[in-house]
Amino acid sequence: MKALVALILLVQLPIHKAVPAAPPAPLGCDDPESEAAAEAAVNYINGHSHHGYKFALNRIEDIRVVPQGPNNDIIFLELDLLETKCPILSPTPLANCTVRSFTEHAVEGDCDVKLQKVDGTFSVLASKCHSHADSSEDILKVCPDCPLLASLNNTEVLETVSAALNDYNSKTTDSYLRLLEIGRAKIQYHPGHVVATEFAVGATNCSAEEAKANVGACQLLPEDQSNFGFCTAVMVKGPSQDLQVDCQLYGHQVPAPDPPLLSWVFQPTGQDTSAGLAPSAVGVTNHNLGLFHNNPVASESSSSEILRSMLSAKSVTKRAVAEAAQHDKVPRPVGFVPPPPPCPGKIRHFDI
């Protein structure tokens, strides 16, 4: 009898359906974890670039996190970067590199990066980047007299670089320098005719004096003795004529331990050698962040996997947000202002 009564009472008890826990809110673009992942990604990109300049983070456009297990996440980042004044060969830490101003004809980089975070440590699995200079129209609206970026195979640019190298080598008692690549060039026509160039150089196994006898025998120093540097040159062609050259050598640096698998936008023209420059040193773009890279330990066989994975990650996150909204039935007070969307993040320098 007692068992029957207990059974009846048990049947009469209200049944509470278990409500599944809402998934965690999406990670915001300005959250500390997002910024840490972006820092790892930017360091990786700069470390695997061999042309142009170092790039700095301007904004985190989007971040998606796909959990893989305990303390194991796959993270997809969309980053906006800006070119700095530090050549890629410079040993200057990125934190000490100045971002080029808008009026210096800024260059922006767009990157998609896939990372893995295991026990708090980030590792980049793959990256896809391209870069572009700001439009001339935008620059001229703000600064009508500012010189714009010139093509790197422009005859005046090549002549200026050649004259600058000849001038420097004729005055130094150190190693004879050879051109590695031209990084930037601008030509101003008013009020004076001025050509400004920036280019990377490497020391050879000849002294400047030895090069006078047989410059063709001068080769870049071997890897264990390499000494790279960077030069700026300004040639005033009118109303008077003047040439100013400044070169800085960085000294020998130990190369990166893992050679990257890159596909560069930078291509030699192989046509205009009127200034006596090696065709392989002359490019046609002013920005060299066009690369695809897959970490050899990653499972992807192509960087196109990044884009497919990004789309998949976005759909997963959207579902999570929608499910969380179904459980969020808390009434909002009058005048309640919802928090800003988690992405895109703040602009650190300027928008172009």
Secondary structure, DSSP 8 states (H G I E B T S, - for coil): -HHHHHHHHHHHS---------------TTSHHHHHHHHHHHHHHHHT--SSEEEEEEEEEEEEEEEEETTEEEEEEEEEEEEEEEETT--S-GGG--B--GGGT-EEEEEEEEEEEETTEEEEEEEEEEEEE--HHHHHHH-TT--EE--TT-HHHHHHHHHHHHHHHHH-SSEEEEEEEEEEEEEE-SSSEEEEEEEEEEEEEEEHHHHHH-GGG--B--GGG--EEEEEEEEEEESS-EEEEEEEEEE-----SS------S-----S--TTS--GGG--S-S----EEEE-TTSS-SSTHHHHHHHHHHHHHHHHHHHHHHHH------TT------S-S---SS---
